[in-house]
Amino acid sequence: MEVGIMNNQSLNTKTCIVCDQEKSEGIMLYIAFVCSECEKEIVQTEPEEEKYKYYIDKLKVLNQLTHS
Ligand SMILES: [Zn+2]
């Protein structure tokens, strides 16, 4: 039985909920994946920054998903 190479690749990458790109390194937050680059961005972003709100909105969606 042949297992395709394509399958192999999709096992190692997950779609990041912040940047919507497929990455192999990152963390699982609840049921969603955040790549290590976005994780770093979030950690470095100050709450006063406009970006921060964007990240929080993304994470709020997750919260709703896991609590509904
Ligand atoms: Zn990302």
N, CA, C, O and the ligand as a Tripos MOL2 file, in Angstrom:
@<TRIPOS>MOLECULE
protein
  273   271    69     0     0
PROTEIN
NO_CHARGES

@<TRIPOS>ATOM
      1 N           0.8400   -1.2010    0.0000 N.3       1 MET1
      2 CA          0.0000    0.0000    0.0000 C.3       1 MET1
      3 C           0.8700    1.2440    0.0000 C.2       1 MET1
      4 O           1.7940    1.3870    0.8000 O.2       1 MET1
      5 N           0.5470    2.1290   -0.9160 N.am      2 GLU2
      6 CA          1.3690    3.3360   -1.0310 C.3       2 GLU2
      7 C           0.8150    4.4900   -0.2100 C.2       2 GLU2
      8 O          -0.3670    4.8270   -0.2840 O.2       2 GLU2
      9 N           1.6870    5.0710    0.5570 N.am      3 VAL3
     10 CA          1.3050    6.2940    1.2720 C.3       3 VAL3
     11 C           2.0130    7.4480    0.5640 C.2       3 VAL3
     12 O           3.2420    7.4910    0.5010 O.2       3 VAL3
     13 N           1.2380    8.3610    0.0460 N.am      4 GLY4
     14 CA          1.8050    9.4320   -0.7810 C.3       4 GLY4
     15 C           2.7190   10.3660   -0.0210 C.2       4 GLY4
     16 O           2.6070   10.5350    1.1930 O.2       4 GLY4
     17 N           3.6130   10.9600   -0.7570 N.am      5 ILE5
     18 CA          4.5260   11.9400   -0.1710 C.3       5 ILE5
     19 C           3.7440   13.1830    0.2760 C.2       5 ILE5
     20 O           4.0950   13.8510    1.2490 O.2       5 ILE5
     21 N           2.6850   13.4620   -0.4640 N.am      6 MET6
     22 CA          1.8620   14.6220   -0.1230 C.3       6 MET6
     23 C           1.2740   14.4880    1.2770 C.2       6 MET6
     24 O           1.2190   15.4490    2.0440 O.2       6 MET6
     25 N           0.8370   13.2680    1.5880 N.am      7 ASN7
     26 CA          0.3020   12.9850    2.9120 C.3       7 ASN7
     27 C           1.3140   13.2750    4.0000 C.2       7 ASN7
     28 O           1.0160   13.8860    5.0270 O.2       7 ASN7
     29 N           2.4930   12.8210    3.7370 N.am      8 ASN8
     30 CA          3.5910   12.9960    4.6490 C.3       8 ASN8
     31 C           3.7860   14.4630    5.0220 C.2       8 ASN8
     32 O           3.9780   14.8080    6.1880 O.2       8 ASN8
     33 N           3.7320   15.3070    4.0070 N.am      9 GLN9
     34 CA          3.9600   16.7260    4.2360 C.3       9 GLN9
     35 C           2.8650   17.3570    5.0820 C.2       9 GLN9
     36 O           3.1390   18.1800    5.9560 O.2       9 GLN9
     37 N           1.6340   16.9710    4.8190 N.am     10 SER10
     38 CA          0.5530   17.6180    5.5500 C.3      10 SER10
     39 C           0.5170   17.1690    7.0020 C.2      10 SER10
     40 O          -0.0990   17.8230    7.8440 O.2      10 SER10
     41 N           1.1700   16.0670    7.2910 N.am     11 LEU11
     42 CA          1.2370   15.6280    8.6800 C.3      11 LEU11
     43 C           2.1820   16.5140    9.4920 C.2      11 LEU11
     44 O           1.9850   16.7260   10.6890 O.2      11 LEU11
     45 N           3.1930   17.0160    8.8270 N.am     12 ASN12
     46 CA          4.2080   17.7770    9.5430 C.3      12 ASN12
     47 C           3.9280   19.2750    9.6170 C.2      12 ASN12
     48 O           4.5750   19.9910   10.3820 O.2      12 ASN12
     49 N           2.9890   19.7410    8.8430 N.am     13 THR13
     50 CA          2.6880   21.1740    8.8840 C.3      13 THR13
     51 C           1.2540   21.3990    9.3350 C.2      13 THR13
     52 O           0.3600   20.5950    9.0710 O.2      13 THR13
     53 N           1.0660   22.5030   10.0160 N.am     14 LYS14
     54 CA         -0.2750   22.8850   10.4400 C.3      14 LYS14
     55 C          -0.5090   24.3160    9.9930 C.2      14 LYS14
     56 O           0.4360   25.0800    9.7960 O.2      14 LYS14
     57 N          -1.7670   24.6680    9.8350 N.am     15 THR15
     58 CA         -2.0730   26.0270    9.4100 C.3      15 THR15
     59 C          -2.1890   26.9320   10.6250 C.2      15 THR15
     60 O          -3.0090   26.7080   11.5150 O.2      15 THR15
     61 N          -1.3600   27.9460   10.6400 N.am     16 CYS16
     62 CA         -1.3530   28.9080   11.7400 C.3      16 CYS16
     63 C          -2.6120   29.7710   11.6730 C.2      16 CYS16
     64 O          -2.9760   30.2570   10.6030 O.2      16 CYS16
     65 N          -3.2750   29.9610   12.8110 N.am     17 ILE17
     66 CA         -4.5210   30.7370   12.8010 C.3      17 ILE17
     67 C          -4.2670   32.2240   12.6930 C.2      17 ILE17
     68 O          -5.1770   32.9850   12.3670 O.2      17 ILE17
     69 N          -3.0420   32.6530   12.9620 N.am     18 VAL18
     70 CA         -2.7520   34.0860   12.9130 C.3      18 VAL18
     71 C          -2.3610   34.5180   11.4980 C.2      18 VAL18
     72 O          -2.9380   35.4590   10.9530 O.2      18 VAL18
     73 N          -1.3920   33.8410   10.9130 N.am     19 CYS19
     74 CA         -0.9210   34.2600    9.5910 C.3      19 CYS19
     75 C          -1.4830   33.3960    8.4570 C.2      19 CYS19
     76 O          -1.2340   33.6670    7.2830 O.2      19 CYS19
     77 N          -2.2420   32.3570    8.8150 N.am     20 ASP20
     78 CA         -2.8680   31.4840    7.8140 C.3      20 ASP20
     79 C          -1.8680   30.7770    6.9040 C.2      20 ASP20
     80 O          -2.2050   30.3920    5.7850 O.2      20 ASP20
     81 N          -0.6710   30.6120    7.3740 N.am     21 GLN21
     82 CA          0.3200   29.9120    6.5800 C.3      21 GLN21
     83 C           0.6440   28.5560    7.2010 C.2      21 GLN21
     84 O           0.5100   28.3510    8.4070 O.2      21 GLN21
     85 N           1.0690   27.6480    6.3450 N.am     22 GLU22
     86 CA          1.4080   26.3210    6.8450 C.3      22 GLU22
     87 C           2.8250   26.3150    7.3990 C.2      22 GLU22
     88 O           3.7880   26.6320    6.7010 O.2      22 GLU22
     89 N           2.9270   25.9480    8.6630 N.am     23 LYS23
     90 CA          4.2340   25.9300    9.3270 C.3      23 LYS23
     91 C           4.4010   24.6010   10.0510 C.2      23 LYS23
     92 O           3.4320   23.9340   10.4120 O.2      23 LYS23
     93 N           5.6570   24.2430   10.2460 N.am     24 SER24
     94 CA          5.9070   22.9830   10.9520 C.3      24 SER24
     95 C           6.2480   23.2060   12.4190 C.2      24 SER24
     96 O           6.1310   22.2930   13.2370 O.2      24 SER24
     97 N           6.6730   24.4330   12.7500 N.am     25 GLU25
     98 CA          7.0310   24.7020   14.1400 C.3      25 GLU25
     99 C           6.0740   25.6990   14.7700 C.2      25 GLU25
    100 O           5.7340   26.7270   14.1820 O.2      25 GLU25
    101 N           5.6540   25.3690   15.9710 N.am     26 GLY26
    102 CA          4.7470   26.2740   16.6610 C.3      26 GLY26
    103 C           4.1320   25.6030   17.8610 C.2      26 GLY26
    104 O           4.5690   24.5300   18.2780 O.2      26 GLY26
    105 N           3.1140   26.2370   18.4200 N.am     27 ILE27
    106 CA          2.4690   25.6900   19.6070 C.3      27 ILE27
    107 C           0.9890   25.4820   19.3430 C.2      27 ILE27
    108 O           0.4070   26.1260   18.4700 O.2      27 ILE27
    109 N           0.3880   24.5800   20.1010 N.am     28 MET28
    110 CA         -1.0490   24.3850   20.0350 C.3      28 MET28
    111 C          -1.6930   25.1980   21.1460 C.2      28 MET28
    112 O          -1.3700   25.0480   22.3240 O.2      28 MET28
    113 N          -2.6110   26.0590   20.7380 N.am     29 LEU29
    114 CA         -3.3780   26.8290   21.7110 C.3      29 LEU29
    115 C          -4.7990   26.3120   21.6420 C.2      29 LEU29
    116 O          -5.4650   26.4650   20.6170 O.2      29 LEU29
    117 N          -5.2730   25.7050   22.7100 N.am     30 TYR30
    118 CA         -6.5630   25.0250   22.6560 C.3      30 TYR30
    119 C          -6.5350   24.0460   21.4970 C.2      30 TYR30
    120 O          -5.7480   23.0990   21.4870 O.2      30 TYR30
    121 N          -7.4040   24.2840   20.5160 N.am     31 ILE31
    122 CA         -7.4620   23.3690   19.3840 C.3      31 ILE31
    123 C          -6.7750   23.9340   18.1620 C.2      31 ILE31
    124 O          -6.7670   23.3030   17.1050 O.2      31 ILE31
    125 N          -6.1960   25.1220   18.2930 N.am     32 ALA32
    126 CA         -5.6250   25.7730   17.1190 C.3      32 ALA32
    127 C          -4.1120   25.8540   17.2120 C.2      32 ALA32
    128 O          -3.5100   25.7440   18.2800 O.2      32 ALA32
    129 N          -3.5350   26.0510   16.0450 N.am     33 PHE33
    130 CA         -2.0890   26.0920   15.9520 C.3      33 PHE33
    131 C          -1.6090   27.5240   15.7170 C.2      33 PHE33
    132 O          -2.1520   28.2410   14.8760 O.2      33 PHE33
    133 N          -0.6000   27.9250   16.4580 N.am     34 VAL34
    134 CA          0.0450   29.2210   16.2400 C.3      34 VAL34
    135 C           1.5210   28.9410   15.9720 C.2      34 VAL34
    136 O           2.1930   28.3080   16.7860 O.2      34 VAL34
    137 N           2.0230   29.4110   14.8340 N.am     35 CYS35
    138 CA          3.4080   29.1260   14.4890 C.3      35 CYS35
    139 C           4.3570   29.8880   15.4090 C.2      35 CYS35
    140 O           3.9760   30.8790   16.0310 O.2      35 CYS35
    141 N           5.5860   29.4140   15.4840 N.am     36 SER36
    142 CA          6.5330   30.0040   16.4400 C.3      36 SER36
    143 C           6.8220   31.4660   16.1240 C.2      36 SER36
    144 O           7.1100   32.2530   17.0250 O.2      36 SER36
    145 N           6.7450   31.8330   14.8340 N.am     37 GLU37
    146 CA          6.9790   33.2370   14.4820 C.3      37 GLU37
    147 C           5.8800   34.1450   15.0290 C.2      37 GLU37
    148 O           6.1520   35.2100   15.5830 O.2      37 GLU37
    149 N           4.6380   33.7040   14.8630 N.am     38 CYS38
    150 CA          3.5230   34.5070   15.3570 C.3      38 CYS38
    151 C           3.5060   34.5190   16.8830 C.2      38 CYS38
    152 O           3.1660   35.5270   17.5030 O.2      38 CYS38
    153 N           3.8720   33.4000   17.4720 N.am     39 GLU39
    154 CA          3.9290   33.3290   18.9310 C.3      39 GLU39
    155 C           4.9000   34.3840   19.4520 C.2      39 GLU39
    156 O           4.6060   35.0990   20.4100 O.2      39 GLU39
    157 N           6.0660   34.4670   18.8010 N.am     40 LYS40
    158 CA          7.0710   35.4470   19.1920 C.3      40 LYS40
    159 C           6.5170   36.8630   19.0270 C.2      40 LYS40
    160 O           6.6950   37.7220   19.8910 O.2      40 LYS40
    161 N           5.8420   37.0830   17.8970 N.am     41 GLU41
    162 CA          5.2480   38.3970   17.6190 C.3      41 GLU41
    163 C           4.2770   38.7980   18.7230 C.2      41 GLU41
    164 O           4.3070   39.9250   19.2180 O.2      41 GLU41
    165 N           3.4160   37.8540   19.0990 N.am     42 ILE42
    166 CA          2.4020   38.1440   20.1060 C.3      42 ILE42
    167 C           3.0660   38.5040   21.4330 C.2      42 ILE42
    168 O           2.6700   39.4530   22.1090 O.2      42 ILE42
    169 N           4.0710   37.7320   21.7820 N.am     43 VAL43
    170 CA          4.7620   37.9700   23.0500 C.3      43 VAL43
    171 C           5.4460   39.3360   23.0620 C.2      43 VAL43
    172 O           5.4970   40.0100   24.0900 O.2      43 VAL43
    173 N           5.9710   39.7310   21.8980 N.am     44 GLN44
    174 CA          6.7060   40.9960   21.8270 C.3      44 GLN44
    175 C           5.8210   42.2170   21.6470 C.2      44 GLN44
    176 O           6.2710   43.3520   21.8070 O.2      44 GLN44
    177 N           4.5640   41.9760   21.3150 N.am     45 THR45
    178 CA          3.6700   43.0980   21.0440 C.3      45 THR45
    179 C           3.1590   43.7160   22.3410 C.2      45 THR45
    180 O           2.6820   43.0210   23.2370 O.2      45 THR45
    181 N           3.2710   45.0280   22.4150 N.am     46 GLU46
    182 CA          2.7680   45.7320   23.5900 C.3      46 GLU46
    183 C           1.2540   45.8950   23.4770 C.2      46 GLU46
    184 O           0.7310   46.0690   22.3770 O.2      46 GLU46
    185 N           0.5460   45.8400   24.6090 N.am     47 PRO47
    186 CA         -0.9170   45.9650   24.5610 C.3      47 PRO47
    187 C          -1.4040   47.2610   23.9250 C.2      47 PRO47
    188 O          -2.5320   47.3240   23.4370 O.2      47 PRO47
    189 N          -0.5660   48.2940   23.9260 N.am     48 GLU48
    190 CA         -0.9930   49.5760   23.3340 C.3      48 GLU48
    191 C          -0.9770   49.5220   21.8100 C.2      48 GLU48
    192 O          -1.6220   50.3340   21.1470 O.2      48 GLU48
    193 N          -0.2550   48.5830   21.2720 N.am     49 GLU49
    194 CA         -0.1180   48.5340   19.8200 C.3      49 GLU49
    195 C          -1.3910   48.0210   19.1430 C.2      49 GLU49
    196 O          -2.1300   47.1960   19.6790 O.2      49 GLU49
    197 N          -1.6040   48.5510   17.9440 N.am     50 GLU50
    198 CA         -2.7890   48.1820   17.1770 C.3      50 GLU50
    199 C          -2.8070   46.6790   16.8610 C.2      50 GLU50
    200 O          -3.8560   46.0350   16.8560 O.2      50 GLU50
    201 N          -1.6090   46.1480   16.5990 N.am     51 LYS51
    202 CA         -1.4600   44.7260   16.2650 C.3      51 LYS51
    203 C          -2.0170   43.8190   17.3480 C.2      51 LYS51
    204 O          -2.6100   42.7750   17.0750 O.2      51 LYS51
    205 N          -1.8090   44.2440   18.5740 N.am     52 TYR52
    206 CA         -2.1650   43.4340   19.7380 C.3      52 TYR52
    207 C          -3.6490   43.0650   19.7140 C.2      52 TYR52
    208 O          -4.0410   41.9310   19.9900 O.2      52 TYR52
    209 N          -4.4620   44.0840   19.3680 N.am     53 LYS53
    210 CA         -5.9010   43.8700   19.2960 C.3      53 LYS53
    211 C          -6.2370   42.7940   18.2720 C.2      53 LYS53
    212 O          -7.1350   41.9760   18.4710 O.2      53 LYS53
    213 N          -5.5030   42.8180   17.1890 N.am     54 TYR54
    214 CA         -5.7030   41.8480   16.1200 C.3      54 TYR54
    215 C          -5.4230   40.4290   16.6220 C.2      54 TYR54
    216 O          -6.1830   39.5010   16.3450 O.2      54 TYR54
    217 N          -4.3440   40.2770   17.3500 N.am     55 TYR55
    218 CA         -4.0030   38.9590   17.8810 C.3      55 TYR55
    219 C          -5.0370   38.5010   18.9030 C.2      55 TYR55
    220 O          -5.4710   37.3490   18.9010 O.2      55 TYR55
    221 N          -5.4160   39.4200   19.7650 N.am     56 ILE56
    222 CA         -6.3910   39.0700   20.7970 C.3      56 ILE56
    223 C          -7.7070   38.6490   20.1580 C.2      56 ILE56
    224 O          -8.3500   37.7060   20.6180 O.2      56 ILE56
    225 N          -8.1070   39.3430   19.1040 N.am     57 ASP57
    226 CA         -9.3300   38.9660   18.4000 C.3      57 ASP57
    227 C          -9.2360   37.5470   17.8770 C.2      57 ASP57
    228 O         -10.1870   36.7710   17.9730 O.2      57 ASP57
    229 N          -8.0870   37.2180   17.3260 N.am     58 LYS58
    230 CA         -7.8870   35.8660   16.8130 C.3      58 LYS58
    231 C          -8.0270   34.8430   17.9270 C.2      58 LYS58
    232 O          -8.6470   33.7940   17.7520 O.2      58 LYS58
    233 N          -7.4440   35.1620   19.0680 N.am     59 LEU59
    234 CA         -7.4680   34.2230   20.1840 C.3      59 LEU59
    235 C          -8.8560   34.1410   20.8190 C.2      59 LEU59
    236 O          -9.2430   33.1020   21.3550 O.2      59 LEU59
    237 N          -9.5950   35.2410   20.7520 N.am     60 LYS60
    238 CA        -10.9620   35.2450   21.2820 C.3      60 LYS60
    239 C         -11.8460   34.2680   20.5360 C.2      60 LYS60
    240 O         -12.6880   33.5870   21.1210 O.2      60 LYS60
    241 N         -11.6350   34.2160   19.2380 N.am     61 VAL61
    242 CA        -12.3960   33.2820   18.4080 C.3      61 VAL61
    243 C         -12.1780   31.8610   18.9040 C.2      61 VAL61
    244 O         -13.1030   31.0510   18.9450 O.2      61 VAL61
    245 N         -10.9520   31.5780   19.2740 N.am     62 LEU62
    246 CA        -10.6020   30.2560   19.8000 C.3      62 LEU62
    247 C         -11.3450   29.9710   21.0790 C.2      62 LEU62
    248 O         -11.8860   28.8820   21.2750 O.2      62 LEU62
    249 N         -11.3650   30.9470   21.9340 N.am     63 ASN63
    250 CA        -12.0380   30.8390   23.2120 C.3      63 ASN63
    251 C         -13.5080   30.4910   23.0300 C.2      63 ASN63
    252 O         -14.0620   29.6430   23.7300 O.2      63 ASN63
    253 N         -14.1280   31.1800   22.0580 N.am     64 GLN64
    254 CA        -15.5360   30.9300   21.7800 C.3      64 GLN64
    255 C         -15.7260   29.5200   21.2580 C.2      64 GLN64
    256 O         -16.7030   28.8500   21.5920 O.2      64 GLN64
    257 N         -14.7970   29.0760   20.4430 N.am     65 LEU65
    258 CA        -14.8860   27.7360   19.8740 C.3      65 LEU65
    259 C         -14.8090   26.6710   20.9480 C.2      65 LEU65
    260 O         -15.5190   25.6670   20.8970 O.2      65 LEU65
    261 N         -13.9430   26.8980   21.9160 N.am     66 THR66
    262 CA        -13.7250   25.8690   22.9220 C.3      66 THR66
    263 C         -14.7750   25.9200   24.0270 C.2      66 THR66
    264 O         -14.9490   24.9480   24.7620 O.2      66 THR66
    265 N         -15.4690   27.0390   24.1480 N.am     67 HIS67
    266 CA        -16.4420   27.1480   25.2410 C.3      67 HIS67
    267 C         -17.8890   27.0310   24.7970 C.2      67 HIS67
    268 O         -18.8020   27.0840   25.6210 O.2      67 HIS67
    269 N         -18.0980   26.8720   23.5060 N.am     68 SER68
    270 CA        -19.4850   26.7690   23.0450 C.3      68 SER68
    271 C         -19.9250   25.3090   22.9290 C.2      68 SER68
    272 O         -21.0650   25.0350   22.5540 O.2      68 SER68
    273 ZN          1.7930   32.2790   12.0320 Zn       69 ZN69
@<TRIPOS>BOND
     1     1     2 1
     2     2     3 1
     3     3     4 2
     4     3     5 am
     5     5     6 1
     6     6     7 1
     7     7     8 2
     8     7     9 am
     9     9    10 1
    10    10    11 1
    11    11    12 2
    12    11    13 am
    13    13    14 1
    14    14    15 1
    15    15    16 2
    16    15    17 am
    17    17    18 1
    18    18    19 1
    19    19    20 2
    20    19    21 am
    21    21    22 1
    22    22    23 1
    23    23    24 2
    24    23    25 am
    25    25    26 1
    26    26    27 1
    27    27    28 2
    28    27    29 am
    29    29    30 1
    30    30    31 1
    31    31    32 2
    32    31    33 am
    33    33    34 1
    34    34    35 1
    35    35    36 2
    36    35    37 am
    37    37    38 1
    38    38    39 1
    39    39    40 2
    40    39    41 am
    41    41    42 1
    42    42    43 1
    43    43    44 2
    44    43    45 am
    45    45    46 1
    46    46    47 1
    47    47    48 2
    48    47    49 am
    49    49    50 1
    50    50    51 1
    51    51    52 2
    52    51    53 am
    53    53    54 1
    54    54    55 1
    55    55    56 2
    56    55    57 am
    57    57    58 1
    58    58    59 1
    59    59    60 2
    60    59    61 am
    61    61    62 1
    62    62    63 1
    63    63    64 2
    64    63    65 am
    65    65    66 1
    66    66    67 1
    67    67    68 2
    68    67    69 am
    69    69    70 1
    70    70    71 1
    71    71    72 2
    72    71    73 am
    73    73    74 1
    74    74    75 1
    75    75    76 2
    76    75    77 am
    77    77    78 1
    78    78    79 1
    79    79    80 2
    80    79    81 am
    81    81    82 1
    82    82    83 1
    83    83    84 2
    84    83    85 am
    85    85    86 1
    86    86    87 1
    87    87    88 2
    88    87    89 am
    89    89    90 1
    90    90    91 1
    91    91    92 2
    92    91    93 am
    93    93    94 1
    94    94    95 1
    95    95    96 2
    96    95    97 am
    97    97    98 1
    98    98    99 1
    99    99   100 2
   100    99   101 am
   101   101   102 1
   102   102   103 1
   103   103   104 2
   104   103   105 am
   105   105   106 1
   106   106   107 1
   107   107   108 2
   108   107   109 am
   109   109   110 1
   110   110   111 1
   111   111   112 2
   112   111   113 am
   113   113   114 1
   114   114   115 1
   115   115   116 2
   116   115   117 am
   117   117   118 1
   118   118   119 1
   119   119   120 2
   120   119   121 am
   121   121   122 1
   122   122   123 1
   123   123   124 2
   124   123   125 am
   125   125   126 1
   126   126   127 1
   127   127   128 2
   128   127   129 am
   129   129   130 1
   130   130   131 1
   131   131   132 2
   132   131   133 am
   133   133   134 1
   134   134   135 1
   135   135   136 2
   136   135   137 am
   137   137   138 1
   138   138   139 1
   139   139   140 2
   140   139   141 am
   141   141   142 1
   142   142   143 1
   143   143   144 2
   144   143   145 am
   145   145   146 1
   146   146   147 1
   147   147   148 2
   148   147   149 am
   149   149   150 1
   150   150   151 1
   151   151   152 2
   152   151   153 am
   153   153   154 1
   154   154   155 1
   155   155   156 2
   156   155   157 am
   157   157   158 1
   158   158   159 1
   159   159   160 2
   160   159   161 am
   161   161   162 1
   162   162   163 1
   163   163   164 2
   164   163   165 am
   165   165   166 1
   166   166   167 1
   167   167   168 2
   168   167   169 am
   169   169   170 1
   170   170   171 1
   171   171   172 2
   172   171   173 am
   173   173   174 1
   174   174   175 1
   175   175   176 2
   176   175   177 am
   177   177   178 1
   178   178   179 1
   179   179   180 2
   180   179   181 am
   181   181   182 1
   182   182   183 1
   183   183   184 2
   184   183   185 am
   185   185   186 1
   186   186   187 1
   187   187   188 2
   188   187   189 am
   189   189   190 1
   190   190   191 1
   191   191   192 2
   192   191   193 am
   193   193   194 1
   194   194   195 1
   195   195   196 2
   196   195   197 am
   197   197   198 1
   198   198   199 1
   199   199   200 2
   200   199   201 am
   201   201   202 1
   202   202   203 1
   203   203   204 2
   204   203   205 am
   205   205   206 1
   206   206   207 1
   207   207   208 2
   208   207   209 am
   209   209   210 1
   210   210   211 1
   211   211   212 2
   212   211   213 am
   213   213   214 1
   214   214   215 1
   215   215   216 2
   216   215   217 am
   217   217   218 1
   218   218   219 1
   219   219   220 2
   220   219   221 am
   221   221   222 1
   222   222   223 1
   223   223   224 2
   224   223   225 am
   225   225   226 1
   226   226   227 1
   227   227   228 2
   228   227   229 am
   229   229   230 1
   230   230   231 1
   231   231   232 2
   232   231   233 am
   233   233   234 1
   234   234   235 1
   235   235   236 2
   236   235   237 am
   237   237   238 1
   238   238   239 1
   239   239   240 2
   240   239   241 am
   241   241   242 1
   242   242   243 1
   243   243   244 2
   244   243   245 am
   245   245   246 1
   246   246   247 1
   247   247   248 2
   248   247   249 am
   249   249   250 1
   250   250   251 1
   251   251   252 2
   252   251   253 am
   253   253   254 1
   254   254   255 1
   255   255   256 2
   256   255   257 am
   257   257   258 1
   258   258   259 1
   259   259   260 2
   260   259   261 am
   261   261   262 1
   262   262   263 1
   263   263   264 2
   264   263   265 am
   265   265   266 1
   266   266   267 1
   267   267   268 2
   268   267   269 am
   269   269   270 1
   270   270   271 1
   271   271   272 2
@<TRIPOS>SUBSTRUCTURE
     1 MET1         2 RESIDUE 1 A MET
     2 GLU2         6 RESIDUE 1 A GLU
     3 VAL3        10 RESIDUE 1 A VAL
     4 GLY4        14 RESIDUE 1 A GLY
     5 ILE5        18 RESIDUE 1 A ILE
     6 MET6        22 RESIDUE 1 A MET
     7 ASN7        26 RESIDUE 1 A ASN
     8 ASN8        30 RESIDUE 1 A ASN
     9 GLN9        34 RESIDUE 1 A GLN
    10 SER10       38 RESIDUE 1 A SER
    11 LEU11       42 RESIDUE 1 A LEU
    12 ASN12       46 RESIDUE 1 A ASN
    13 THR13       50 RESIDUE 1 A THR
    14 LYS14       54 RESIDUE 1 A LYS
    15 THR15       58 RESIDUE 1 A THR
    16 CYS16       62 RESIDUE 1 A CYS
    17 ILE17       66 RESIDUE 1 A ILE
    18 VAL18       70 RESIDUE 1 A VAL
    19 CYS19       74 RESIDUE 1 A CYS
    20 ASP20       78 RESIDUE 1 A ASP
    21 GLN21       82 RESIDUE 1 A GLN
    22 GLU22       86 RESIDUE 1 A GLU
    23 LYS23       90 RESIDUE 1 A LYS
    24 SER24       94 RESIDUE 1 A SER
    25 GLU25       98 RESIDUE 1 A GLU
    26 GLY26      102 RESIDUE 1 A GLY
    27 ILE27      106 RESIDUE 1 A ILE
    28 MET28      110 RESIDUE 1 A MET
    29 LEU29      114 RESIDUE 1 A LEU
    30 TYR30      118 RESIDUE 1 A TYR
    31 ILE31      122 RESIDUE 1 A ILE
    32 ALA32      126 RESIDUE 1 A ALA
    33 PHE33      130 RESIDUE 1 A PHE
    34 VAL34      134 RESIDUE 1 A VAL
    35 CYS35      138 RESIDUE 1 A CYS
    36 SER36      142 RESIDUE 1 A SER
    37 GLU37      146 RESIDUE 1 A GLU
    38 CYS38      150 RESIDUE 1 A CYS
    39 GLU39      154 RESIDUE 1 A GLU
    40 LYS40      158 RESIDUE 1 A LYS
    41 GLU41      162 RESIDUE 1 A GLU
    42 ILE42      166 RESIDUE 1 A ILE
    43 VAL43      170 RESIDUE 1 A VAL
    44 GLN44      174 RESIDUE 1 A GLN
    45 THR45      178 RESIDUE 1 A THR
    46 GLU46      182 RESIDUE 1 A GLU
    47 PRO47      186 RESIDUE 1 A PRO
    48 GLU48      190 RESIDUE 1 A GLU
    49 GLU49      194 RESIDUE 1 A GLU
    50 GLU50      198 RESIDUE 1 A GLU
    51 LYS51      202 RESIDUE 1 A LYS
    52 TYR52      206 RESIDUE 1 A TYR
    53 LYS53      210 RESIDUE 1 A LYS
    54 TYR54      214 RESIDUE 1 A TYR
    55 TYR55      218 RESIDUE 1 A TYR
    56 ILE56      222 RESIDUE 1 A ILE
    57 ASP57      226 RESIDUE 1 A ASP
    58 LYS58      230 RESIDUE 1 A LYS
    59 LEU59      234 RESIDUE 1 A LEU
    60 LYS60      238 RESIDUE 1 A LYS
    61 VAL61      242 RESIDUE 1 A VAL
    62 LEU62      246 RESIDUE 1 A LEU
    63 ASN63      250 RESIDUE 1 A ASN
    64 GLN64      254 RESIDUE 1 A GLN
    65 LEU65      258 RESIDUE 1 A LEU
    66 THR66      262 RESIDUE 1 A THR
    67 HIS67      266 RESIDUE 1 A HIS
    68 SER68      270 RESIDUE 1 A SER
    69 ZN69       273 GROUP 0 **** ****
